[in-house]
Amino acid sequence: MTEPRKEIMEFPCRFPLKIMGERHEAFVTTVIEVVRVHAPDLSEDDVVERASSTGRYQSVTITVTAISREQLDRIYLALTSHELVKVVL
């Protein structure tokens, strides 16, 4: 019999997600909308934008209040499958 997987993290917890993509006028709004589907309590204070030094890329750090590993998995899947998103850390 296998033992249940032990979680490294305790939930709920604050969890930062760094999302990167090429500069696009709808990037930040789109990323926020994708995350908000899975974390509806997300506020504008949880979002920090940054452009690359060349201006070709941009990143958004969104800190969510994660309630489960499954929720984080759904957020990662939704972000990584979006065409505007290049990397999620």
N, CA, C and O atoms as a DFTB+ gen file, in Angstrom:
356 C
 N C O
     1  1       0.848      -1.174       0.000
     2  2       0.000       0.000       0.000
     3  2       0.897       1.242       0.000
     4  3       1.874       1.310       0.746
     5  1       0.561       2.204      -0.828
     6  2       1.364       3.420      -0.907
     7  2       0.833       4.462       0.058
     8  3      -0.370       4.577       0.293
     9  1       1.767       5.213       0.606
    10  2       1.376       6.282       1.520
    11  2       0.943       7.497       0.717
    12  3       1.440       7.715      -0.388
    13  1       0.020       8.298       1.258
    14  2      -0.378       9.524       0.560
    15  2       0.815      10.464       0.420
    16  3       1.691      10.519       1.283
    17  1       0.828      11.194      -0.676
    18  2       1.915      12.140      -0.921
    19  2       1.885      13.244       0.135
    20  3       0.839      13.832       0.407
    21  1       3.039      13.512       0.720
    22  2       3.129      14.546       1.744
    23  2       3.416      15.882       1.066
    24  3       4.355      15.997       0.278
    25  1       2.612      16.876       1.372
    26  2       2.787      18.210       0.794
    27  2       3.957      18.925       1.461
    28  3       4.134      18.864       2.677
    29  1       4.742      19.598       0.643
    30  2       5.853      20.398       1.146
    31  2       5.333      21.729       1.678
    32  3       5.860      22.282       2.643
    33  1       4.291      22.225       1.028
    34  2       3.720      23.525       1.396
    35  2       2.480      23.331       2.252
    36  3       1.783      22.321       2.156
    37  1       2.227      24.317       3.083
    38  2       0.996      24.315       3.863
    39  2       0.035      25.314       3.245
    40  3       0.420      26.435       2.912
    41  1      -1.198      24.910       3.094
    42  2      -2.214      25.764       2.488
    43  2      -3.212      26.189       3.551
    44  3      -3.457      25.445       4.501
    45  1      -3.791      27.372       3.405
    46  2      -3.534      28.391       2.381
    47  2      -2.190      29.083       2.595
    48  3      -1.677      29.144       3.712
    49  1      -1.635      29.602       1.506
    50  2      -0.376      30.338       1.581
    51  2      -0.308      31.345       0.438
    52  3      -0.999      31.215      -0.573
    53  1       0.528      32.336       0.620
    54  2       0.774      33.318      -0.442
    55  2       1.817      32.717      -1.372
    56  3       2.861      32.251      -0.917
    57  1       1.542      32.723      -2.671
    58  2       2.431      32.063      -3.630
    59  2       2.644      32.980      -4.833
    60  3       1.692      33.304      -5.542
    61  1       3.897      33.400      -5.067
    62  2       4.176      34.276      -6.215
    63  2       4.365      33.477      -7.502
    64  3       5.028      32.440      -7.511
    65  1       3.781      33.967      -8.570
    66  2       3.942      33.397      -9.906
    67  2       4.574      34.461     -10.788
    68  3       4.081      35.588     -10.845
    69  1       5.647      34.124     -11.469
    70  2       6.258      35.070     -12.396
    71  2       5.951      34.578     -13.805
    72  3       6.331      33.472     -14.187
    73  1       5.263      35.411     -14.564
    74  2       4.823      35.066     -15.903
    75  2       5.525      35.985     -16.886
    76  3       5.504      37.205     -16.724
    77  1       6.150      35.399     -17.912
    78  2       6.889      36.194     -18.888
    79  2       6.373      35.932     -20.301
    80  3       5.931      34.834     -20.641
    81  1       6.451      36.993     -21.110
    82  2       6.047      36.886     -22.503
    83  2       6.578      38.064     -23.294
    84  3       7.152      38.998     -22.734
    85  1       6.378      38.008     -24.613
    86  2       6.773      39.140     -25.437
    87  2       5.844      40.305     -25.141
    88  3       4.684      40.116     -24.776
    89  1       6.368      41.505     -25.302
    90  2       5.583      42.712     -25.032
    91  2       4.360      42.744     -25.940
    92  3       4.470      42.635     -27.161
    93  1       3.205      42.895     -25.328
    94  2       1.924      42.921     -26.045
    95  2       0.964      43.763     -25.226
    96  3       0.935      43.664     -23.999
    97  1       0.177      44.590     -25.900
    98  2      -0.701      45.511     -25.159
    99  2      -1.701      44.801     -24.255
   100  3      -2.131      45.372     -23.253
   101  1      -2.080      43.568     -24.587
   102  2      -3.069      42.849     -23.788
   103  2      -2.447      41.829     -22.837
   104  3      -3.172      41.098     -22.163
   105  1      -1.121      41.767     -22.772
   106  2      -0.460      40.727     -21.978
   107  2      -0.875      40.755     -20.507
   108  3      -1.346      39.750     -19.974
   109  1      -0.703      41.881     -19.866
   110  2      -0.968      41.971     -18.420
   111  2      -2.440      41.698     -18.120
   112  3      -2.760      40.922     -17.220
   113  1      -3.318      42.326     -18.861
   114  2      -4.760      42.129     -18.653
   115  2      -5.143      40.669     -18.857
   116  3      -5.914      40.106     -18.079
   117  1      -4.605      40.067     -19.898
   118  2      -4.915      38.670     -20.199
   119  2      -4.423      37.743     -19.098
   120  3      -5.154      36.852     -18.666
   121  1      -3.199      37.942     -18.642
   122  2      -2.630      37.099     -17.588
   123  2      -3.456      37.222     -16.304
   124  3      -3.736      36.221     -15.645
   125  1      -3.837      38.431     -15.960
   126  2      -4.670      38.634     -14.764
   127  2      -5.992      37.898     -14.908
   128  3      -6.438      37.240     -13.968
   129  1      -6.622      37.999     -16.070
   130  2      -7.898      37.310     -16.293
   131  2      -7.756      35.801     -16.175
   132  3      -8.611      35.142     -15.584
   133  1      -6.679      35.244     -16.733
   134  2      -6.446      33.794     -16.659
   135  2      -6.281      33.361     -15.207
   136  3      -6.874      32.367     -14.787
   137  1      -5.491      34.088     -14.448
   138  2      -5.265      33.727     -13.040
   139  2      -6.543      33.902     -12.228
   140  3      -6.844      33.084     -11.359
   141  1      -7.284      34.950     -12.502
   142  2      -8.498      35.251     -11.727
   143  2      -9.567      34.167     -11.871
   144  3     -10.408      34.016     -10.985
   145  1      -9.551      33.422     -12.955
   146  2     -10.487      32.300     -13.107
   147  2     -10.294      31.303     -11.967
   148  3     -11.259      30.726     -11.465
   149  1      -9.039      31.106     -11.563
   150  2      -8.707      30.119     -10.542
   151  2      -8.460      30.728      -9.166
   152  3      -8.444      30.020      -8.159
   153  1      -8.268      32.040      -9.130
   154  2      -8.048      32.756      -7.861
   155  2      -8.858      34.048      -7.913
   156  3      -8.294      35.126      -8.100
   157  1     -10.175      33.948      -7.748
   158  2     -11.051      35.105      -7.921
   159  2     -10.822      36.247      -6.936
   160  3     -11.277      37.366      -7.171
   161  1     -10.125      35.977      -5.843
   162  2      -9.869      37.026      -4.850
   163  2      -8.640      37.870      -5.191
   164  3      -8.240      38.718      -4.393
   165  1      -8.043      37.657      -6.343
   166  2      -6.862      38.404      -6.770
   167  2      -7.180      39.894      -6.858
   168  3      -8.188      40.292      -7.441
   169  1      -6.304      40.714      -6.271
   170  2      -6.504      42.161      -6.337
   171  2      -5.373      42.803      -7.128
   172  3      -4.346      42.170      -7.376
   173  1      -5.555      44.033      -7.514
   174  2      -4.529      44.759      -8.268
   175  2      -3.244      44.920      -7.454
   176  3      -2.160      45.036      -8.025
   177  1      -3.358      44.927      -6.133
   178  2      -2.177      45.031      -5.269
   179  2      -1.300      43.787      -5.351
   180  3      -0.137      43.824      -4.951
   181  1      -1.847      42.683      -5.868
   182  2      -1.119      41.421      -5.983
   183  2      -0.342      41.314      -7.290
   184  3       0.267      40.280      -7.563
   185  1      -0.355      42.375      -8.103
   186  2       0.220      42.333      -9.442
   187  2       1.349      43.353      -9.568
   188  3       1.172      44.529      -9.249
   189  1       2.517      42.892     -10.039
   190  2       3.655      43.773     -10.279
   191  2       4.148      43.525     -11.699
   192  3       4.482      42.396     -12.059
   193  1       4.192      44.589     -12.508
   194  2       4.624      44.494     -13.901
   195  2       6.059      44.974     -14.041
   196  3       6.532      45.813     -13.273
   197  1       6.745      44.417     -15.046
   198  2       8.108      44.860     -15.314
   199  2       8.442      44.574     -16.774
   200  3       8.138      43.497     -17.286
   201  1       9.065      45.536     -17.439
   202  2       9.524      45.354     -18.814
   203  2      10.991      44.960     -18.806
   204  3      11.730      45.312     -17.886
   205  1      11.413      44.224     -19.838
   206  2      12.829      43.864     -19.944
   207  2      13.636      45.105     -20.314
   208  3      13.076      46.122     -20.723
   209  1      14.932      45.014     -20.169
   210  2      15.788      46.176     -20.470
   211  2      15.714      46.570     -21.941
   212  3      15.896      47.740     -22.278
   213  1      15.453      45.618     -22.807
   214  2      15.341      45.920     -24.242
   215  2      13.926      46.358     -24.623
   216  3      13.710      46.936     -25.688
   217  1      12.964      46.075     -23.736
   218  2      11.576      46.420     -24.020
   219  2      10.850      45.403     -24.883
   220  3       9.672      45.583     -25.191
   221  1      11.530      44.345     -25.273
   222  2      10.900      43.332     -26.128
   223  2      10.020      42.378     -25.324
   224  3       9.019      41.872     -25.832
   225  1      10.394      42.137     -24.076
   226  2       9.663      41.206     -23.219
   227  2       9.110      41.932     -21.995
   228  3       9.534      43.039     -21.665
   229  1       8.169      41.294     -21.342
   230  2       7.646      41.836     -20.096
   231  2       7.327      40.681     -19.166
   232  3       7.100      39.548     -19.590
   233  1       7.319      41.011     -17.880
   234  2       6.962      40.005     -16.891
   235  2       5.924      40.586     -15.949
   236  3       5.824      41.797     -15.750
   237  1       5.166      39.680     -15.385
   238  2       4.172      40.045     -14.389
   239  2       4.357      39.077     -13.234
   240  3       4.351      37.862     -13.430
   241  1       4.520      39.602     -12.051
   242  2       4.548      38.756     -10.860
   243  2       3.206      38.916     -10.173
   244  3       2.809      40.011      -9.775
   245  1       2.525      37.797     -10.047
   246  2       1.201      37.782      -9.419
   247  2       1.300      36.896      -8.187
   248  3       1.692      35.733      -8.281
   249  1       0.948      37.441      -7.044
   250  2       0.966      36.674      -5.806
   251  2      -0.467      36.299      -5.453
   252  3      -1.305      37.155      -5.172
   253  1      -0.723      34.991      -5.476
   254  2      -2.071      34.498      -5.178
   255  2      -2.100      33.919      -3.770
   256  3      -1.066      33.536      -3.222
   257  1      -3.277      33.862      -3.201
   258  2      -3.476      33.118      -1.968
   259  2      -3.911      31.724      -2.402
   260  3      -5.073      31.487      -2.733
   261  1      -2.949      30.814      -2.391
   262  2      -3.212      29.452      -2.860
   263  2      -3.901      28.651      -1.764
   264  3      -3.502      28.682      -0.600
   265  1      -4.939      27.939      -2.163
   266  2      -5.673      27.132      -1.197
   267  2      -5.373      25.639      -1.328
   268  3      -5.699      24.856      -0.436
   269  1      -4.738      25.241      -2.467
   270  2      -4.405      23.829      -2.646
   271  2      -3.379      23.665      -3.765
   272  3      -3.184      24.561      -4.586
   273  1      -2.736      22.513      -3.778
   274  2      -1.802      22.165      -4.845
   275  2      -2.549      22.062      -6.180
   276  3      -2.026      22.451      -7.225
   277  1      -3.756      21.542      -6.134
   278  2      -4.565      21.403      -7.348
   279  2      -4.878      22.767      -7.967
   280  3      -4.853      22.918      -9.189
   281  1      -5.169      23.750      -7.131
   282  2      -5.428      25.094      -7.634
   283  2      -4.189      25.640      -8.346
   284  3      -4.304      26.195      -9.439
   285  1      -3.014      25.492      -7.745
   286  2      -1.783      25.961      -8.378
   287  2      -1.529      25.224      -9.692
   288  3      -1.102      25.834     -10.673
   289  1      -1.786      23.929      -9.716
   290  2      -1.621      23.160     -10.953
   291  2      -2.535      23.681     -12.063
   292  3      -2.124      23.780     -13.219
   293  1      -3.772      24.010     -11.705
   294  2      -4.719      24.540     -12.703
   295  2      -4.261      25.907     -13.230
   296  3      -4.391      26.193     -14.420
   297  1      -3.731      26.739     -12.345
   298  2      -3.231      28.054     -12.765
   299  2      -2.049      27.881     -13.716
   300  3      -2.007      28.510     -14.773
   301  1      -1.089      27.034     -13.348
   302  2       0.074      26.787     -14.205
   303  2      -0.347      26.254     -15.574
   304  3       0.163      26.706     -16.599
   305  1      -1.258      25.313     -15.593
   306  2      -1.717      24.735     -16.855
   307  2      -2.382      25.792     -17.730
   308  3      -2.123      25.861     -18.931
   309  1      -3.236      26.610     -17.131
   310  2      -3.926      27.657     -17.888
   311  2      -2.935      28.682     -18.439
   312  3      -3.074      29.122     -19.580
   313  1      -1.949      29.060     -17.648
   314  2      -0.974      30.053     -18.100
   315  2      -0.044      29.486     -19.163
   316  3       0.177      30.128     -20.190
   317  1       0.505      28.299     -18.939
   318  2       1.468      27.739     -19.889
   319  2       0.833      27.370     -21.217
   320  3       1.535      27.265     -22.223
   321  1      -0.460      27.173     -21.246
   322  2      -1.111      26.847     -22.504
   323  2      -1.596      28.086     -23.261
   324  3      -2.111      27.968     -24.373
   325  1      -1.437      29.263     -22.671
   326  2      -1.877      30.493     -23.344
   327  2      -0.812      30.963     -24.336
   328  3       0.382      30.936     -24.037
   329  1      -1.247      31.385     -25.497
   330  2      -0.318      31.772     -26.570
   331  2       0.563      32.983     -26.258
   332  3       1.652      33.101     -26.819
   333  1       0.128      33.871     -25.393
   334  2       0.933      35.052     -25.062
   335  2       2.026      34.761     -24.027
   336  3       2.966      35.541     -23.874
   337  1       1.896      33.651     -23.332
   338  2       2.814      33.329     -22.240
   339  2       3.958      32.454     -22.760
   340  3       3.739      31.445     -23.431
   341  1       5.185      32.871     -22.429
   342  2       6.373      32.110     -22.809
   343  2       6.915      31.263     -21.658
   344  3       7.323      30.119     -21.860
   345  1       6.916      31.833     -20.446
   346  2       7.500      31.136     -19.287
   347  2       6.669      31.441     -18.049
   348  3       6.177      32.555     -17.872
   349  1       6.522      30.429     -17.195
   350  2       5.882      30.614     -15.881
   351  2       6.830      30.031     -14.838
   352  3       7.208      28.862     -14.911
   353  1       7.203      30.849     -13.880
   354  2       8.079      30.397     -12.782
   355  2       7.354      30.516     -11.461
   356  3       7.917      30.188     -10.416
